[in-house]
Amino acid sequence: MSGPTAALFQRLTQGVYVIGVAHLETRNAFTAAWVMQVSFDPLLLALSINPNHSSYRLLKEGRSFSVNVLKKHQLDLAEHYGRPRTDKLVSTDWTTDRSGLPILREALAWFACEVVNEHPAGDHMLVLGRMMDGKLLDSEAEPLLYRDTGSMDGAAFLYPTSWGSQAPKP
């Protein structure tokens, strides 16, 4: 495990989201922390996803995704959607937006995006989505932050022990 590197990257400010994907009648959702706004005009969001993830095929085929912002107390949902299963939507309260994307009813907010481009980014794909729709569902709630999840996703084991010859010694 790369404790110092993982601790460093946990200081980046990022939320925890449930990403919904759909193609025809098939829907799924997964937990993600690498989501951010990248443009005002047009409104674009970037999502990072491992191309080996089971939902990547649905994302590519459906050409759209939803971003459900989790509330600070919804760590259980982050864990649930972070598990490698294909029937995750069965046991949670969700609906669809007008394009059929999964939307969590108890989320803090949601965004619906149409995929406009994707780029390889190391062991992930960076997917750009143009905002089509969205709604703030709970203006009083605080978002769940990635650093609040601890090592729930096991990512601490994925960081390298150093990032080049100029990395400071621990």
Order of alpha helices (4+ residues) and beta strands (2+ residues): alpha-beta-beta-beta-beta-alpha-beta-alpha-beta-beta-beta-beta
